[in-house]
Amino acid sequence: MPLIISLCVVFFGIVLNKDLIGILINVFAILAGLLFNLLVLVYDAVSKAVKSSNSSQANSLKLESFQQIYFNISFEILLSLLIVIMLSISIMFNNGLANSIFSVFVFFLVISLF
């Protein structure tokens, strides 16, 4: 589904220009930084939960939930960094076809992020 939406967006003429690339690099760099901070907070909460662990069912459920949150945040960080890298590479390509291809990839990653 994200690929179809990305192709439609580029087909209707919305491609990356230098202004949009600069704004998106700033947005996703800030998002990655905030997600790193959130990852540290989750790691701290998990370490506190492990220290005070009782072998109860509720505690194991809490630890599994923290683990899933940790992995989801890590995935979002990786996607954000990949988007920033793709946007940085796309600055070098100004011709029509290469810009359209990078636009499809970047829009696909942005849609997949949300």
C-alpha positions in Angstrom: 0.0 0.0 0.0 2.7 2.5 0.8 4.4 1.8 -2.6 1.2 2.4 -4.5 0.6 5.7 -2.6 4.2 6.8 -3.3 3.9 6.0 -7.0 0.7 8.0 -7.2 2.2 11.0 -5.4 5.1 11.1 -7.8 2.9 10.4 -10.8 0.8 13.5 -9.9 4.0 15.6 -10.0 5.0 15.9 -6.3 8.7 15.3 -6.4 11.5 16.3 -4.1 13.0 19.7 -4.5 15.9 21.3 -2.6 13.6 23.2 -0.2 11.5 20.1 0.6 14.6 18.0 1.0 16.1 20.5 3.5 12.9 20.6 5.6 12.5 16.8 5.6 16.1 16.3 6.6 15.6 18.6 9.6 12.3 17.0 10.6 13.6 13.4 10.5 17.0 14.3 12.1 15.1 15.9 15.0 12.7 12.9 15.1 15.6 10.5 15.3 17.1 12.4 18.1 13.8 12.4 20.1 13.4 8.7 19.5 16.9 8.1 20.8 16.0 9.9 23.9 12.8 7.9 24.2 14.8 4.7 23.7 17.0 5.6 26.6 14.0 6.2 28.8 12.5 2.8 27.9 15.9 1.2 28.6 16.0 2.8 32.0 12.4 1.7 32.7 13.3 -1.9 31.7 16.4 -2.0 33.9 14.4 -0.8 36.9 11.7 -3.4 36.2 14.3 -6.1 36.0 15.9 -5.1 39.3 12.6 -5.2 41.1 11.5 -8.4 39.3 9.2 -10.8 41.0 8.5 -14.0 39.1 4.9 -13.0 38.6 2.9 -13.2 35.5 2.2 -9.4 35.4 5.9 -8.6 35.6 6.8 -10.9 32.7 4.0 -9.3 30.7 5.4 -5.8 31.6 8.9 -6.9 30.5 7.6 -8.3 27.2 5.7 -5.1 26.5 8.8 -3.0 27.2 10.7 -5.2 24.8 8.2 -4.7 22.0 8.2 -1.0 22.6 12.0 -1.0 22.5 12.1 -2.8 19.2 9.4 -0.6 17.7 11.4 2.6 18.7 14.6 1.1 17.3 12.9 0.4 14.0 11.5 3.9 13.8 15.1 5.3 14.5 16.5 3.1 11.7 13.8 4.3 9.3 14.4 7.9 10.2 18.1 7.6 9.7 17.6 5.8 6.4 15.3 8.6 5.2 17.9 11.2 6.1 20.5 9.3 4.2 18.3 8.9 1.2 17.4 12.6 1.3 21.1 13.5 1.5 21.9 11.3 -1.5 18.9 12.7 -3.5 20.4 16.3 -3.3 23.0 15.2 -5.8 20.5 14.1 -8.4 18.7 16.9 -10.2 17.6 15.2 -13.4 14.0 14.1 -13.8 14.2 10.3 -13.7 16.7 10.0 -10.8 14.8 12.6 -8.8 11.5 10.7 -9.4 13.0 7.4 -8.3 14.4 8.9 -5.1 11.1 10.6 -4.5 9.3 7.3 -4.7 11.8 5.7 -2.3 11.6 8.6 0.2 7.8 8.8 0.1 7.6 5.1 0.6 9.8 5.2 3.7 7.9 8.2 5.1 4.6 6.5 4.6 6.0 3.3 6.1 7.2 5.2 9.1 3.7 6.2 10.1 
